[in-house]
């Protein structure tokens, strides 16, 4: 009898403590970034969705499209979707791509490289993170964090590149990732353009 009462009392105490914790600590929900309607590039045969409220800028260079975020100190958030036509595999393309970045900017510091992910069913996908220093007018040198996804679709290589001031990277990372994962390849037109992103 005593043991039964002790068990009941213990259960009651545990239940009360659990209820109090639920009241004090609201349930944590991961906020899914909202994306705007789909943007389609018929020349380069892909679509992508930008974060809600961001604007699209098309330089009409037949390679790149800019998705621009809100103004922030230093380097405002920016996503660039690009098409590159190049020979070889993803691994050889990565070597040339990284060498090109390093030759253009001596301040580059590579942070991570992962080839285990897949975007739009592309089995050959690379995820790169790096930092570099950019001279910004009126702000001087700014440390910028970059995130790039590169998808092999021979002979095409699609790149989605995301940039923002390094100290704001974690704030914008969920929006970058959500936009990248909305990327979709489209059926090729009859004549495929031979272009190369700068």
C-alpha positions in Angstrom: 0.0 0.0 0.0 2.8 2.4 0.9 4.7 1.5 -2.2 1.6 2.2 -4.3 1.1 5.6 -2.7 4.7 6.5 -3.3 4.5 5.5 -6.9 1.3 7.6 -7.4 2.9 10.6 -5.6 6.1 10.3 -7.7 4.0 10.1 -10.9 2.0 13.1 -9.9 5.1 15.2 -9.1 6.7 14.3 -12.5 3.5 15.1 -14.3 3.2 18.5 -12.6 6.9 19.3 -13.3 6.4 18.4 -17.0 3.3 20.6 -17.2 5.1 23.5 -15.7 8.0 23.2 -18.1 5.7 23.2 -21.0 4.0 26.4 -19.8 7.3 28.2 -19.1 9.1 27.0 -22.3 7.0 27.4 -25.4 7.5 24.7 -28.1 10.4 25.4 -30.4 9.4 25.5 -34.0 11.9 25.9 -36.8 10.7 28.7 -39.0 10.7 27.7 -42.6 11.8 30.7 -44.8 9.0 31.9 -47.2 9.9 32.0 -50.8 8.5 34.2 -53.6 7.0 32.9 -56.8 9.2 30.9 -59.2 11.6 32.7 -61.6 12.3 30.9 -64.8 15.3 31.4 -67.0 14.2 30.0 -70.4 17.7 30.6 -72.0 19.6 28.6 -69.5 16.7 26.1 -68.7 16.3 26.4 -65.0 14.0 27.9 -62.4 14.6 29.1 -58.8 12.6 30.9 -56.1 14.0 33.8 -54.2 13.3 34.6 -50.6 10.1 36.6 -50.0 10.6 40.3 -50.6 13.9 40.0 -52.4 14.2 41.5 -55.9 15.4 40.0 -59.2 18.0 41.7 -61.3 18.8 40.2 -64.7 22.0 41.7 -66.3 21.0 40.0 -69.6 24.4 38.5 -70.0 22.9 35.1 -70.8 24.6 33.6 -67.8 23.7 35.2 -64.5 20.7 36.2 -62.5 20.9 38.2 -59.3 18.5 37.8 -56.3 19.1 40.8 -54.0 18.1 40.9 -50.4 17.5 43.8 -48.0 20.2 46.4 -47.3 22.5 45.4 -44.5 25.7 46.9 -43.1 28.8 45.9 -45.2 27.8 43.4 -47.9 24.0 43.0 -48.3 22.7 39.4 -48.9 22.9 38.3 -52.5 22.2 35.1 -54.5 23.6 34.6 -58.0 22.4 31.8 -60.2 24.8 31.0 -63.1 25.3 28.6 -65.9 28.8 27.5 -67.0 29.5 25.2 -70.0 32.7 23.3 -69.4 34.3 19.9 -70.1 35.2 17.3 -67.5 33.7 16.0 -64.3 32.6 17.8 -61.1 35.9 17.1 -59.4 37.9 18.6 -62.3 35.5 21.6 -62.5 35.9 22.2 -58.8 39.7 22.4 -59.1 39.5 24.9 -61.9 36.7 26.9 -60.2 38.6 27.2 -56.9 41.8 28.1 -58.6 40.0 30.8 -60.5 38.5 32.3 -57.3 41.9 32.2 -55.6 43.6 33.9 -58.5 41.0 36.7 -58.5 41.1 37.2 -54.7 44.1 36.5 -52.5 42.1 36.9 -49.3 40.0 33.7 -49.9 39.9 31.2 -47.0 38.1 27.9 -47.7 35.9 26.7 -44.9 34.2 23.6 -46.1 33.6 21.4 -49.1 31.0 18.7 -49.3 29.9 16.5 -52.2 27.4 14.3 -50.4 24.3 16.4 -51.1 22.0 16.4 -54.2 20.0 19.3 -55.6 17.2 18.6 -58.0 18.3 15.0 -58.3 21.8 15.9 -59.5 24.0 13.1 -58.0 27.1 15.2 -58.6 26.6 18.3 -56.4 29.2 20.2 -54.4 28.6 22.6 -51.5 31.4 25.1 -50.8 31.8 27.6 -48.1 34.5 30.3 -48.0 35.3 33.8 -46.8 37.0 36.7 -48.5 37.5 40.4 -48.0 35.7 42.9 -50.2 36.4 46.6 -50.4 33.0 48.3 -50.1 32.5 51.9 -51.0 32.0 53.9 -47.8 32.6 50.9 -45.6 36.1 49.9 -46.3 37.2 46.2 -46.2 34.4 43.9 -45.3 34.7 40.2 -44.5 32.2 38.3 -46.7 31.0 34.7 -46.3 30.2 32.8 -49.5 28.1 29.6 -50.0 28.1 27.9 -53.4 26.2 24.9 -54.7 27.5 23.5 -58.0 25.4 21.0 -59.9 26.9 18.9 -62.7 24.5 18.3 -65.6 27.0 17.6 -68.4 28.2 19.5 -70.2 26.5 22.2 -68.1 27.5 23.2 -64.5 24.9 25.2 -62.6 26.1 27.4 -59.7 24.0 29.0 -57.1 26.2 31.4 -55.1 25.2 33.2 -51.9 27.0 36.0 -50.2 26.6 38.3 -47.2 28.7 40.0 -44.5 30.3 37.2 -42.5 28.8 38.3 -39.2 25.3 38.0 -40.8 25.8 34.6 -42.4 24.0 32.5 -39.8 21.0 34.9 -40.0 20.6 34.4 -43.8 21.8 30.8 -44.1 18.2 29.3 -43.9 17.0 31.6 -46.7 20.1 30.8 -48.8 19.5 27.1 -48.3 15.8 27.3 -49.0 16.3 29.2 -52.2 19.0 26.8 -53.4 16.8 23.8 -52.8 14.1 25.3 -54.9 16.4 25.1 -57.9 15.0 23.0 -60.8 16.4 22.1 -64.2 14.1 22.5 -67.1 14.0 20.6 -70.4 16.7 21.8 -72.8 15.7 24.0 -75.8 16.5 22.7 -79.3 19.6 24.9 -79.5 21.8 24.9 -76.4 23.7 28.2 -75.8 27.5 28.0 -75.4 28.1 30.5 -72.6 30.4 30.8 -69.8 29.9 32.8 -66.6 32.6 35.2 -65.6 
